[in-house]
């Protein structure tokens, strides 16, 4: 809290690594509020990647308000348009949507009503909006101007069309930014600044188009097919976006924009859908540089078809730093915090943080004797060794369960690996209770999986590393007493990841490409998953790191300082 206060008092960026469960949310929000009057901070943006993170921020704000009921603190939670929209089948203008018709005429009364209540969570904003017959999504955007704290997803400030960033610039607000679970910002930012165009979507749009739009899409199709014919492999990366192709995309975008201005298209129109994708592609093509890749992926053709295969064009963001740097510069102070932000130079480089960014690693309240960390170095989980690893992993899990029955999580690199080890375990040790995460598991399925972890429960849950159960899951006490991590979490070696590695080499030096592309992201997932075991100062548990590479010094250096890592006894 002291370091966050100083960062906001001096207008600096801060990377803060601190264990989960120690109160980082309230410990970051309170000091920014404390610094705000003296620094004349207009707004505080609390940004989170997931719904639980936003809820923690709302709970923290409620705790602060409860300490002083007279505190004039206005907290607004923003929600996505698709969740807030009352008429998803209609376009966002007065001729189509009844809640857009006369919006600004009814806005003052709705705003006045909103100012009389708190907090401004989505249900409250929706109730006020519908009572005054205006759009809840756009009422929330208007209320940003009267808010002290805005709780929102990352994209509201970091996306290319970010509303909070645009308002900050237009209004010249002085803002303090808090980024929860900031290790997630890398992959989220990559998606924000990546654009794909599918030739199948183009074909669908061409069928629905007429006139000048159809002609422009036809020309784009011919340019695109010419690029496909030059392709020598199913996947190929290029140093730049071909000028002829980009010109065809630009002409198609201009033609669709003119047609839409004359006769607005409704949501779901394939021409309009392709337009939005092409617009994003064109914008990123104009900013193309060493931080990104342009690649072409040929789609599998239908058996027996004589047609040339269609393809997907992708401008793939590898290093989001150039895009995010302007966002950090727009904030008075940015505080990015998480339980896994090590090594700091990696996150500083890849997220575009200033060189002067301060680093804080908070001491853990947990003691080494709370967590028994064992390295199963006699097992290799490399792809070529998978068959030989099945029985040793199954025996390791069964032996630990026999020593101390209870609830365990076992993490794997893929669903296939998970399934094979689970089958081996059930054959060799049929009495051990096992339940499995499945691909595309819905919310009900995830809830049922976690419901098995009761205080009196016993068994092993099998899950995929980096999936729904390796982050953001809180199973304190006897609900979870151990974890097995049968992987280093390294991204799969494939043409895309290898091209990203080469791009990292070019950006940061040949000695960093592997670490930045594979090692650091992989070990971050491992530490997050293992972090499910110890959630309080009273918890006791065990973690097995299964792979001989966990013996390496460069790997152990990326594990939490408070862990005492030992070889298996």
Protein Blocks (a to p, Z undefined) as FASTA:
>chain_A
ZZmmmmmmnopacdddddehiopmmmmmmmmmmmmmmnopabdcdddfbfklmmmmmmmm
mmmmmmmmmlccdddddddfklmpmblmbccdfklmmklgoklmmmmmmmmmmmmgccdd
fklmmmmmmmnopafklmmmmmmmmpfbdcddfklmmmmklfklmmmmmnopacddddeh
kllmmmmmmmmmgccddfklmmmmmmmpgcjllmmmmmmmmmmmmmmmmpcbfbdcdfbd
cfklmmmmmmmmmmmmmmmmmmccdehiaklmmmmmmmmmmmmmmmgcfkbccddddddd
dehiabdcddddddddfblmlmmmmmmmmpmbdcdddfblcdfklmmmmnopafklccdd
dddfbdfklpccdddfkbcfbfklmmmmmmmmmmmmmmmmmmmgcddddddfbfklmmmm
mmmmmmmmmmbccddddehiafklmmmmmmmmcfkbgcdddddehiaklgopacehjlbg
bdcddbehiacddfklmmmmmmmmmmnopklmmmmmmmmmmmmmmmmmmmmmpmcfkbcc
ddddedfklmpmklmmmpcfkbccdddZZ
